[in-house]
Amino acid sequence: GSSSSYPEKLSTSERQSRIATLFGLALGVVFITLDIMIIAHNGFASSRDRCYCKAGKVQYIGIFVVVISRVLICAFIMTLSQYYYTPHVVAWLGLGTIVMQVSVRFLGKTYFPTKMV
């Protein structure tokens, strides 16, 4: 019998790659579930109605900036381990995506203000 366990047989770069994959996927799932939670809390119809300006037209630039940015940020962080797996790089990029998500949320409040009734 071998006294070493399976994780000890993996190289350092393989372990870092697996950890980066887990980190990226987990953070991406958090971003997606937060968006789903916000839509569920506000209601889909209310969230959809915020996409229209006072003239009744769809705000395409706002949709592009906010919605497409969120999708791209999620796609980036979920595929992060394909490009980087060094721990400090992954951590800094994770922090960067969190800051970008918060910034996009503030832009969302600017482009799509809640309608006061």
N, C-alpha and C positions, 0 to 999 in steps of 0.2 A: 503494500500500500504506500501510496505517495502521501506525504504529509502536507503538501501545498494544495491550496484550494484553487478552483477554477479562475477567479479574478486575478490571482497572483500570477497566473500563466500568461495573462494578456500583457502586451507591451504598454508602456506609458502612453504612447500616442493613441493606441487603440482605446484605452480607458478614457483618455481625454476626449476622444471623438464621441464615445458613447455618452459621456456626461454632457457634452455640448448638445448632442441630439436630444437628450432628455430635457435639458434646460430650455432649448429653443421650442420644442413641442409643448412643454408645459406652459411657458410664457405665452405662446400663441393661443393655446386653449383658454388661458385666463383672459386675454384680450377679446376673443370671440364670445366667451360667456358673459363678459361685462357688457358688450354691445347687445347681446340677446336679452340680458336682464334689464337694460335701459329701455329697450323697445317693449318688453313685456310689462314693465312698470308704467310707462307712459301710454301704452296702447299703440297698436300698429297704425290705426287710422289717424291718431293724433300725431304720430311721428311722420306719417306720409303727408299730412296737411301742412306741416312745417316746411315742406319743400317748395311750396308755392308762395310767391310774393303777393303784395297787396293787389296787383293788377290781375292776379290769377294765373300768371305764367310760371312755369317750372324754372327754378334757379339752377340752371345746368352748371354754371361755374362753381356754385357752392357744393353741388353734388359731386363734381369732379374733385374739388379740393378736399372735401370731408370724407365722403364714402370711399372713393377710389384710394385716397391716402391711407385710410384705415385698412383696406384690403391689402394694399401693397406692404404696409408695415407688418401685418400678420404673416403674409407670405414670406417676407424677408426673414423674420425671426424664426419661423418654423423651418426654413431651409438653411439657417445659419451654419449648422454643422457641416454642410457641404463645402463651405468656403473657409471657415475658421474653426479651430478647436483648441487653441491655446487658451488656458483658463482666464488670464487677465484680459485678453482681447474679447472673449465671449462675454465676460462680465461688463466691460465698458460698452460693448455694442448692445447688450441687454438694457443697460441704464439709458443709453441713447434712444432706444426704441420706446422706453417708458416715457421719457421726456417728450419725444415726438407725439406719442399718443395723447398725452396731456395737452400739448400745444394744439393738436388737431381738434380736441374736444372744445377748447376755447374758441377756435375758429368756427366750430359748429354752432356755438352760441351766438357768434357774430353773424354768420350767414343765415342761420335758421333760428331766430329768436322765438321764444315761446309766446304764443298769442294770449294776451291777457283778456279774460272775459269779464 
